Amino acid sequence: MSDVTNVRHVIFAFGCGMALVLGMLFLIIIQLPGFLSLMVWTMVLAIDVGLVAAGYYSKGVSADWASNGLRTGNEAAALYYISYVLYVLAGIWLLIVIYLRKRIVLAISCVREAAKAIASMPIITIFPAVQTLGLFAFTIVWGIFMAFLASSGDIVASCMCPSTNETLSTLIESFGSVDGTCDDGCVVHKELMYSANTKYAGFYMLFVWFWTSQFIVAAGQLVVALAISLWYFNRNRSAVKNATFFRAFYLVSFYHLGTAAFGSLIIAIVKTIRAVLTYVQKKATKSSLRVAQVILSTLKCLLWCVEKVLKFINKQAYIQTAIFGYSFCKASRMGFFLILRNALRITAVSVVSQLVLFIGKLFITVASAVGGYYYLEIHYGDELHSLTVPTLLVGFLAYAVSEAFSEVLGMAISTILQCFVADEELFDQAEDRFAPDSLMECIDTTQQRYKKKKQVAVEEQV
C-alpha cells in the first residue's frame, strides 16, 4: 500500500492518461492506407492456418501414440478423428470467408470510417467517464437507502448445536427465539429476519438499480449514435468537430430520453425477473428440491439469452432513432427488419469489429502496463519494495479505459453500418449519397433488388 500511495500519480497518469493517448493513436493507426485491411485479413487467415496446423499436429501425435503405445488405442483413435474435425472446420471457415469476402471488405471500411468519425470528435472518448461518474453518484444515494432497508429487519436469536446432526434451518425452527442462553454444546446464533414488505422493497430497489444503470448506458449509446450519424450525413465532414458531439448530447437530452427510458425499462424487467428466480432458486437449494433447481436454472438461462437478444435489438433501435428520430417501438421494428435484410453484413461487421476491438484493448492495456513498468523502474526503482502491484494497477486502469474506448468504437461501427444501409436505400443516384469513397464501392446489388421489389409492391397497391 505504501508503494501505491507513493506512485499513485504515476499509476493514474499511465493507467488513464496514457491509455487515452494510446486509444487515439490506435484510431490514427487503423486509418493508415492498407493497414487495417492487412491486419484483418491476416487474422482471418491466421484462424484457418491455426486450425490446419492443429489438425496436422493432432494427427502426428495420434500416430506417435499408436506406434509407441503411449496411450490406449481409443485415445489415439479419438485424437485421429479430432484432427479431421479440425480440417473440416478449417475448410468451413475458408468457405465462409470466401462467401463473405465482400461483406468483410465492407466491415473494414465501416471500421475505418468509424475511426475517422471518432477522431474528428475526440471528446466522445471521454463521455464514458461522465457516464461512470453519474452512475457512481447514483450508487452512493442508492446505497444509503439500501443500508437503511437492510437494517430494518428484526434480530432473531437461535441456538446452534454443532454436536447434533440437525441443520441450522431445522434448529432455528425447533428452538425459535431465545433469551441469549443455550444448553451446553450449543451457541447463540443471531440473524436478521425480514417481513414480506421489506423483501418486496428490496426487489423494488434492485429494479431501480437495474433501470437506472441501463438508462445511463442507453442514453450514452444514443448520444454516440447521434453524433456519428451527424458526422456521416454531412457533406463537409472536415468541419465536424467536438461541437457536433455537444449538439448530439443536447438533442438526446431534450428529445430522446424517453426512448432510452423505454428500452432500459425492458432490460430492467428481465434482469429483475432473473434476480427473483435466483432468490427462489436459493430457497429451493435449501429445501433440496432438485427438480425445481433444474427448472429454475433453465429459466435463468433462457432469460439470460432473452436479455442478450433484447440488448442487441435495443442497440439497433437506438441507432434507428439517431438516424430517423423514430420512437422506440417503431425504431425497434425498423431495426429488426434491417437486421433481417442485412444479416450477412451485420455478421461480417460483428466479427471484424470484435477482432479489431480485441487488438485495440490488447494494445492499450499492454502498452500502458509496459510503459508504466519501465517508468517506475527508472524513476522509482530504489524507492519501491516491488513494482508488481503498481504495474498491475496500471494495467487494470488501462483495461478499464480500453473497455470504455471499445464500447464507443463498437457503437460507432454499428452506426456507420446502419447509416450506410439507410444511405443506400434512400438515394438512387450515387451523387446523392453521403457514403465516403471507401463505402461507395460496397453498394450491394441485393439492396437494389430489395428496393425494386418494394417499389413494385407500392405500385401494385396503388
DRENRO-575796 format. One record per residue (C-alpha): residue number from 0; x, y, z. Coordinates in steps of 0.5 Angstrom, whole numbers. Layout:
BEGIN
+-----+-------+-------+-------+
:   n :    px :    py :    pz :
+-----+-------+-------+-------+
: NUM :     X :     Y :     Z :
...
+-----+-------+-------+-------+
//
This chain:
BEGIN
+-----+-------+-------+-------+
:   n :    px :    py :    pz :
+-----+-------+-------+-------+
:   0 :     0 :     0 :     0 :
:   1 :     6 :     5 :     1 :
:   2 :     8 :     3 :    -6 :
:   3 :     2 :     5 :    -9 :
:   4 :     1 :    11 :    -5 :
:   5 :     8 :    14 :    -7 :
:   6 :     7 :    13 :   -14 :
:   7 :    -1 :    14 :   -15 :
:   8 :     0 :    20 :   -19 :
:   9 :     4 :    15 :   -24 :
:  10 :    -1 :    10 :   -24 :
:  11 :    -7 :    15 :   -26 :
:  12 :    -2 :    18 :   -31 :
:  13 :     0 :    12 :   -35 :
:  14 :    -7 :     8 :   -33 :
:  15 :   -12 :    13 :   -35 :
:  16 :    -8 :    19 :   -39 :
:  17 :    -3 :    14 :   -43 :
:  18 :    -9 :    10 :   -44 :
:  19 :   -13 :    15 :   -47 :
:  20 :    -7 :    17 :   -52 :
:  21 :    -6 :    10 :   -54 :
:  22 :   -13 :    10 :   -56 :
:  23 :   -13 :    16 :   -60 :
:  24 :    -6 :    13 :   -63 :
:  25 :   -10 :     7 :   -65 :
:  26 :   -15 :    11 :   -68 :
:  27 :   -10 :    14 :   -73 :
:  28 :    -6 :     8 :   -74 :
:  29 :   -12 :     4 :   -77 :
:  30 :   -14 :    10 :   -81 :
:  31 :    -7 :     9 :   -85 :
:  32 :    -8 :     6 :   -92 :
:  33 :    -8 :    -1 :   -92 :
:  34 :    -6 :    -2 :   -85 :
:  35 :   -13 :    -4 :   -83 :
:  36 :   -14 :    -9 :   -89 :
:  37 :    -7 :   -12 :   -88 :
:  38 :    -9 :   -13 :   -80 :
:  39 :   -16 :   -16 :   -81 :
:  40 :   -14 :   -21 :   -87 :
:  41 :    -8 :   -23 :   -83 :
:  42 :   -12 :   -25 :   -77 :
:  43 :   -18 :   -28 :   -81 :
:  44 :   -13 :   -33 :   -85 :
:  45 :    -9 :   -34 :   -79 :
:  46 :   -15 :   -37 :   -76 :
:  47 :   -15 :   -42 :   -82 :
:  48 :    -8 :   -43 :   -81 :
:  49 :    -8 :   -45 :   -74 :
:  50 :   -14 :   -50 :   -75 :
:  51 :   -10 :   -53 :   -80 :
:  52 :    -4 :   -53 :   -76 :
:  53 :    -7 :   -56 :   -70 :
:  54 :   -10 :   -62 :   -74 :
:  55 :    -4 :   -63 :   -77 :
:  56 :     0 :   -64 :   -70 :
:  57 :    -6 :   -68 :   -67 :
:  58 :    -6 :   -73 :   -73 :
:  59 :     2 :   -73 :   -72 :
:  60 :     1 :   -74 :   -64 :
:  61 :    -4 :   -79 :   -65 :
:  62 :     0 :   -83 :   -70 :
:  63 :     6 :   -83 :   -65 :
:  64 :     1 :   -85 :   -59 :
:  65 :    -1 :   -91 :   -63 :
:  66 :     6 :   -93 :   -65 :
:  67 :    10 :   -92 :   -59 :
:  68 :     4 :   -95 :   -54 :
:  69 :     4 :   -88 :   -50 :
:  70 :    -4 :   -88 :   -50 :
:  71 :    -9 :   -93 :   -51 :
:  72 :   -12 :   -95 :   -58 :
:  73 :   -18 :   -91 :   -56 :
:  74 :   -15 :   -85 :   -54 :
:  75 :   -10 :   -85 :   -61 :
:  76 :   -16 :   -86 :   -65 :
:  77 :   -20 :   -80 :   -62 :
:  78 :   -14 :   -76 :   -63 :
:  79 :   -14 :   -78 :   -70 :
:  80 :   -21 :   -77 :   -71 :
:  81 :   -21 :   -70 :   -68 :
:  82 :   -15 :   -68 :   -73 :
:  83 :   -20 :   -69 :   -79 :
:  84 :   -25 :   -65 :   -75 :
:  85 :   -20 :   -59 :   -75 :
:  86 :   -19 :   -60 :   -82 :
:  87 :   -27 :   -60 :   -83 :
:  88 :   -27 :   -53 :   -79 :
:  89 :   -21 :   -50 :   -83 :
:  90 :   -25 :   -52 :   -89 :
:  91 :   -32 :   -49 :   -87 :
:  92 :   -28 :   -43 :   -84 :
:  93 :   -25 :   -42 :   -91 :
:  94 :   -31 :   -42 :   -95 :
:  95 :   -35 :   -38 :   -90 :
:  96 :   -29 :   -32 :   -91 :
:  97 :   -30 :   -33 :   -99 :
:  98 :   -37 :   -32 :   -99 :
:  99 :   -37 :   -26 :   -94 :
: 100 :   -31 :   -23 :   -97 :
: 101 :   -35 :   -17 :  -100 :
: 102 :   -38 :   -16 :   -93 :
: 103 :   -31 :   -17 :   -90 :
: 104 :   -29 :   -11 :   -94 :
: 105 :   -35 :    -7 :   -92 :
: 106 :   -34 :    -8 :   -85 :
: 107 :   -26 :    -6 :   -86 :
: 108 :   -29 :     0 :   -89 :
: 109 :   -34 :     1 :   -83 :
: 110 :   -29 :     1 :   -78 :
: 111 :   -24 :     6 :   -82 :
: 112 :   -30 :    11 :   -82 :
: 113 :   -32 :    10 :   -75 :
: 114 :   -25 :    11 :   -73 :
: 115 :   -25 :    18 :   -77 :
: 116 :   -31 :    20 :   -74 :
: 117 :   -29 :    19 :   -67 :
: 118 :   -22 :    22 :   -69 :
: 119 :   -26 :    28 :   -71 :
: 120 :   -30 :    29 :   -64 :
: 121 :   -24 :    26 :   -59 :
: 122 :   -28 :    29 :   -53 :
: 123 :   -33 :    23 :   -55 :
: 124 :   -28 :    18 :   -52 :
: 125 :   -28 :    22 :   -45 :
: 126 :   -36 :    21 :   -45 :
: 127 :   -36 :    14 :   -42 :
: 128 :   -32 :    17 :   -36 :
: 129 :   -38 :    22 :   -35 :
: 130 :   -43 :    16 :   -35 :
: 131 :   -39 :    13 :   -30 :
: 132 :   -39 :    19 :   -25 :
: 133 :   -46 :    19 :   -26 :
: 134 :   -47 :    12 :   -24 :
: 135 :   -43 :    13 :   -18 :
: 136 :   -47 :    19 :   -16 :
: 137 :   -53 :    15 :   -16 :
: 138 :   -50 :     9 :   -13 :
: 139 :   -48 :    13 :    -7 :
: 140 :   -55 :    15 :    -6 :
: 141 :   -58 :     8 :    -7 :
: 142 :   -53 :     5 :    -3 :
: 143 :   -55 :    10 :     3 :
: 144 :   -63 :     7 :     2 :
: 145 :   -61 :     0 :     2 :
: 146 :   -57 :     1 :     8 :
: 147 :   -63 :     3 :    12 :
: 148 :   -67 :    -2 :     9 :
: 149 :   -62 :    -8 :    10 :
: 150 :   -62 :    -5 :    18 :
: 151 :   -70 :    -5 :    18 :
: 152 :   -70 :   -13 :    20 :
: 153 :   -72 :   -16 :    27 :
: 154 :   -66 :   -19 :    30 :
: 155 :   -68 :   -27 :    32 :
: 156 :   -63 :   -31 :    36 :
: 157 :   -63 :   -38 :    36 :
: 158 :   -59 :   -44 :    39 :
: 159 :   -54 :   -47 :    34 :
: 160 :   -51 :   -54 :    37 :
: 161 :   -45 :   -57 :    33 :
: 162 :   -46 :   -63 :    36 :
: 163 :   -52 :   -65 :    33 :
: 164 :   -54 :   -67 :    26 :
: 165 :   -59 :   -62 :    25 :
: 166 :   -58 :   -57 :    20 :
: 167 :   -58 :   -50 :    22 :
: 168 :   -65 :   -48 :    19 :
: 169 :   -68 :   -54 :    23 :
: 170 :   -65 :   -52 :    29 :
: 171 :   -68 :   -45 :    28 :
: 172 :   -75 :   -47 :    27 :
: 173 :   -74 :   -52 :    33 :
: 174 :   -71 :   -47 :    38 :
: 175 :   -74 :   -41 :    36 :
: 176 :   -73 :   -34 :    39 :
: 177 :   -68 :   -35 :    46 :
: 178 :   -66 :   -30 :    51 :
: 179 :   -59 :   -31 :    50 :
: 180 :   -57 :   -37 :    54 :
: 181 :   -57 :   -44 :    51 :
: 182 :   -55 :   -51 :    53 :
: 183 :   -48 :   -54 :    54 :
: 184 :   -45 :   -55 :    47 :
: 185 :   -50 :   -50 :    44 :
: 186 :   -48 :   -43 :    42 :
: 187 :   -53 :   -37 :    40 :
: 188 :   -54 :   -35 :    33 :
: 189 :   -57 :   -29 :    31 :
: 190 :   -60 :   -26 :    24 :
: 191 :   -64 :   -21 :    21 :
: 192 :   -71 :   -23 :    19 :
: 193 :   -75 :   -19 :    14 :
: 194 :   -82 :   -18 :    13 :
: 195 :   -85 :   -19 :     6 :
: 196 :   -86 :   -12 :     5 :
: 197 :   -79 :   -11 :     7 :
: 198 :   -77 :   -16 :     2 :
: 199 :   -81 :   -13 :    -4 :
: 200 :   -78 :    -6 :    -2 :
: 201 :   -71 :   -10 :    -3 :
: 202 :   -73 :   -12 :   -10 :
: 203 :   -76 :    -6 :   -12 :
: 204 :   -69 :    -2 :   -10 :
: 205 :   -66 :    -8 :   -14 :
: 206 :   -71 :    -6 :   -20 :
: 207 :   -69 :     2 :   -19 :
: 208 :   -62 :     0 :   -20 :
: 209 :   -62 :    -4 :   -26 :
: 210 :   -67 :     1 :   -29 :
: 211 :   -62 :     7 :   -28 :
: 212 :   -56 :     4 :   -29 :
: 213 :   -59 :     1 :   -36 :
: 214 :   -62 :     8 :   -37 :
: 215 :   -55 :    11 :   -37 :
: 216 :   -52 :     6 :   -42 :
: 217 :   -58 :     7 :   -46 :
: 218 :   -57 :    15 :   -46 :
: 219 :   -50 :    14 :   -48 :
: 220 :   -51 :    10 :   -54 :
: 221 :   -56 :    15 :   -56 :
: 222 :   -51 :    20 :   -56 :
: 223 :   -45 :    17 :   -59 :
: 224 :   -50 :    14 :   -65 :
: 225 :   -53 :    21 :   -66 :
: 226 :   -46 :    24 :   -66 :
: 227 :   -43 :    19 :   -71 :
: 228 :   -50 :    20 :   -75 :
: 229 :   -49 :    27 :   -76 :
: 230 :   -42 :    26 :   -78 :
: 231 :   -44 :    21 :   -83 :
: 232 :   -50 :    25 :   -86 :
: 233 :   -45 :    32 :   -87 :
: 234 :   -43 :    34 :   -94 :
: 235 :   -37 :    37 :   -91 :
: 236 :   -34 :    32 :   -85 :
: 237 :   -28 :    36 :   -84 :
: 238 :   -32 :    42 :   -81 :
: 239 :   -35 :    37 :   -76 :
: 240 :   -31 :    38 :   -69 :
: 241 :   -33 :    37 :   -62 :
: 242 :   -39 :    42 :   -62 :
: 243 :   -42 :    36 :   -66 :
: 244 :   -42 :    32 :   -60 :
: 245 :   -45 :    37 :   -56 :
: 246 :   -50 :    38 :   -61 :
: 247 :   -52 :    31 :   -60 :
: 248 :   -52 :    31 :   -53 :
: 249 :   -57 :    37 :   -53 :
: 250 :   -62 :    33 :   -58 :
: 251 :   -62 :    27 :   -54 :
: 252 :   -63 :    30 :   -47 :
: 253 :   -69 :    34 :   -50 :
: 254 :   -72 :    30 :   -55 :
: 255 :   -70 :    22 :   -54 :
: 256 :   -69 :    21 :   -47 :
: 257 :   -76 :    17 :   -47 :
: 258 :   -73 :    12 :   -52 :
: 259 :   -67 :    11 :   -47 :
: 260 :   -72 :    10 :   -41 :
: 261 :   -77 :     5 :   -45 :
: 262 :   -71 :     1 :   -48 :
: 263 :   -68 :     1 :   -41 :
: 264 :   -74 :    -1 :   -37 :
: 265 :   -75 :    -7 :   -42 :
: 266 :   -68 :   -10 :   -40 :
: 267 :   -69 :    -8 :   -32 :
: 268 :   -75 :   -12 :   -32 :
: 269 :   -72 :   -18 :   -35 :
: 270 :   -66 :   -17 :   -30 :
: 271 :   -71 :   -16 :   -24 :
: 272 :   -74 :   -23 :   -26 :
: 273 :   -67 :   -26 :   -26 :
: 274 :   -66 :   -24 :   -19 :
: 275 :   -73 :   -26 :   -17 :
: 276 :   -71 :   -33 :   -20 :
: 277 :   -64 :   -33 :   -17 :
: 278 :   -67 :   -32 :   -10 :
: 279 :   -73 :   -37 :   -11 :
: 280 :   -67 :   -42 :   -13 :
: 281 :   -63 :   -41 :    -7 :
: 282 :   -69 :   -42 :    -3 :
: 283 :   -70 :   -49 :    -7 :
: 284 :   -63 :   -51 :    -6 :
: 285 :   -64 :   -50 :     2 :
: 286 :   -70 :   -55 :     1 :
: 287 :   -66 :   -60 :    -3 :
: 288 :   -72 :   -59 :    -9 :
: 289 :   -67 :   -62 :   -15 :
: 290 :   -73 :   -62 :   -20 :
: 291 :   -74 :   -54 :   -18 :
: 292 :   -67 :   -53 :   -18 :
: 293 :   -66 :   -55 :   -25 :
: 294 :   -73 :   -52 :   -28 :
: 295 :   -70 :   -45 :   -25 :
: 296 :   -63 :   -46 :   -28 :
: 297 :   -66 :   -47 :   -34 :
: 298 :   -71 :   -41 :   -34 :
: 299 :   -65 :   -37 :   -32 :
: 300 :   -61 :   -39 :   -38 :
: 301 :   -67 :   -37 :   -42 :
: 302 :   -68 :   -30 :   -39 :
: 303 :   -60 :   -29 :   -40 :
: 304 :   -61 :   -31 :   -47 :
: 305 :   -67 :   -26 :   -48 :
: 306 :   -63 :   -21 :   -45 :
: 307 :   -58 :   -21 :   -49 :
: 308 :   -62 :   -21 :   -55 :
: 309 :   -66 :   -15 :   -53 :
: 310 :   -60 :   -11 :   -51 :
: 311 :   -58 :   -12 :   -59 :
: 312 :   -64 :   -10 :   -61 :
: 313 :   -64 :    -4 :   -57 :
: 314 :   -58 :    -2 :   -60 :
: 315 :   -60 :    -2 :   -67 :
: 316 :   -67 :     1 :   -64 :
: 317 :   -62 :     7 :   -61 :
: 318 :   -59 :     8 :   -68 :
: 319 :   -65 :     8 :   -72 :
: 320 :   -67 :    13 :   -67 :
: 321 :   -61 :    17 :   -68 :
: 322 :   -62 :    17 :   -76 :
: 323 :   -69 :    18 :   -77 :
: 324 :   -72 :    20 :   -70 :
: 325 :   -76 :    15 :   -69 :
: 326 :   -80 :    13 :   -63 :
: 327 :   -77 :     7 :   -59 :
: 328 :   -83 :     2 :   -62 :
: 329 :   -82 :     4 :   -69 :
: 330 :   -74 :     4 :   -68 :
: 331 :   -74 :    -3 :   -66 :
: 332 :   -79 :    -6 :   -71 :
: 333 :   -75 :    -2 :   -77 :
: 334 :   -68 :    -4 :   -73 :
: 335 :   -71 :   -12 :   -73 :
: 336 :   -72 :   -12 :   -81 :
: 337 :   -66 :    -8 :   -82 :
: 338 :   -62 :   -14 :   -79 :
: 339 :   -66 :   -19 :   -83 :
: 340 :   -65 :   -15 :   -89 :
: 341 :   -57 :   -15 :   -88 :
: 342 :   -56 :   -21 :   -83 :
: 343 :   -49 :   -23 :   -87 :
: 344 :   -47 :   -16 :   -87 :
: 345 :   -48 :   -15 :   -79 :
: 346 :   -45 :   -22 :   -78 :
: 347 :   -39 :   -20 :   -82 :
: 348 :   -38 :   -13 :   -79 :
: 349 :   -39 :   -16 :   -72 :
: 350 :   -33 :   -21 :   -73 :
: 351 :   -29 :   -16 :   -76 :
: 352 :   -30 :   -11 :   -71 :
: 353 :   -29 :   -16 :   -65 :
: 354 :   -22 :   -17 :   -68 :
: 355 :   -21 :   -10 :   -68 :
: 356 :   -23 :    -8 :   -61 :
: 357 :   -19 :   -14 :   -58 :
: 358 :   -13 :   -12 :   -62 :
: 359 :   -14 :    -5 :   -59 :
: 360 :   -16 :    -7 :   -52 :
: 361 :    -9 :   -11 :   -52 :
: 362 :    -5 :    -6 :   -55 :
: 363 :    -8 :     0 :   -50 :
: 364 :    -7 :    -5 :   -44 :
: 365 :     0 :    -8 :   -45 :
: 366 :     3 :    -2 :   -48 :
: 367 :     1 :     2 :   -42 :
: 368 :     3 :    -3 :   -37 :
: 369 :    10 :    -4 :   -40 :
: 370 :    11 :     4 :   -40 :
: 371 :     9 :     5 :   -33 :
: 372 :    13 :    -1 :   -31 :
: 373 :    19 :     2 :   -34 :
: 374 :    18 :     9 :   -32 :
: 375 :    17 :     6 :   -25 :
: 376 :    24 :     2 :   -25 :
: 377 :    28 :     8 :   -28 :
: 378 :    25 :    14 :   -23 :
: 379 :    23 :    10 :   -17 :
: 380 :    26 :     3 :   -17 :
: 381 :    30 :     5 :   -11 :
: 382 :    24 :     7 :    -7 :
: 383 :    19 :     2 :    -8 :
: 384 :    19 :    -5 :    -5 :
: 385 :    16 :    -8 :   -11 :
: 386 :    14 :    -6 :   -18 :
: 387 :     9 :   -11 :   -19 :
: 388 :     3 :    -8 :   -15 :
: 389 :     3 :    -1 :   -18 :
: 390 :     4 :    -4 :   -25 :
: 391 :    -2 :    -9 :   -24 :
: 392 :    -6 :    -3 :   -22 :
: 393 :    -3 :     1 :   -28 :
: 394 :    -6 :    -5 :   -33 :
: 395 :   -12 :    -5 :   -29 :
: 396 :   -14 :     2 :   -30 :
: 397 :   -11 :     2 :   -37 :
: 398 :   -16 :    -4 :   -39 :
: 399 :   -22 :    -1 :   -36 :
: 400 :   -20 :     5 :   -40 :
: 401 :   -20 :     1 :   -46 :
: 402 :   -26 :    -2 :   -45 :
: 403 :   -30 :     4 :   -45 :
: 404 :   -26 :     6 :   -51 :
: 405 :   -28 :     0 :   -55 :
: 406 :   -35 :     1 :   -53 :
: 407 :   -35 :     8 :   -56 :
: 408 :   -32 :     5 :   -62 :
: 409 :   -36 :    -1 :   -63 :
: 410 :   -42 :     3 :   -62 :
: 411 :   -39 :     8 :   -68 :
: 412 :   -38 :     2 :   -72 :
: 413 :   -45 :    -1 :   -72 :
: 414 :   -48 :     7 :   -73 :
: 415 :   -44 :     7 :   -79 :
: 416 :   -46 :     1 :   -82 :
: 417 :   -54 :     3 :   -81 :
: 418 :   -52 :    10 :   -84 :
: 419 :   -49 :     7 :   -90 :
: 420 :   -55 :     2 :   -91 :
: 421 :   -60 :     8 :   -90 :
: 422 :   -56 :    12 :   -95 :
: 423 :   -56 :     6 :  -100 :
: 424 :   -64 :     5 :   -99 :
: 425 :   -66 :    12 :   -99 :
: 426 :   -62 :    15 :  -105 :
: 427 :   -62 :    12 :  -112 :
: 428 :   -56 :    16 :  -115 :
: 429 :   -49 :    16 :  -113 :
: 430 :   -48 :    23 :  -113 :
: 431 :   -54 :    24 :  -108 :
: 432 :   -51 :    19 :  -103 :
: 433 :   -47 :    21 :   -97 :
: 434 :   -42 :    15 :   -97 :
: 435 :   -35 :    16 :   -97 :
: 436 :   -31 :    13 :  -103 :
: 437 :   -29 :     7 :   -99 :
: 438 :   -36 :     5 :   -97 :
: 439 :   -39 :     7 :  -104 :
: 440 :   -35 :     1 :  -107 :
: 441 :   -39 :    -3 :  -103 :
: 442 :   -46 :    -2 :  -105 :
: 443 :   -49 :    -9 :  -105 :
: 444 :   -54 :   -11 :  -111 :
: 445 :   -58 :   -14 :  -106 :
: 446 :   -60 :    -8 :  -103 :
: 447 :   -62 :    -5 :  -110 :
: 448 :   -66 :   -11 :  -111 :
: 449 :   -70 :   -10 :  -105 :
: 450 :   -71 :    -3 :  -107 :
: 451 :   -74 :    -5 :  -113 :
: 452 :   -79 :   -10 :  -110 :
: 453 :   -81 :    -5 :  -105 :
: 454 :   -83 :     0 :  -111 :
: 455 :   -86 :    -5 :  -115 :
: 456 :   -91 :    -7 :  -109 :
: 457 :   -92 :     0 :  -108 :
: 458 :   -94 :     1 :  -115 :
: 459 :   -99 :    -5 :  -115 :
: 460 :  -102 :    -3 :  -108 :
: 461 :  -103 :     4 :  -112 :
+-----+-------+-------+-------+
//
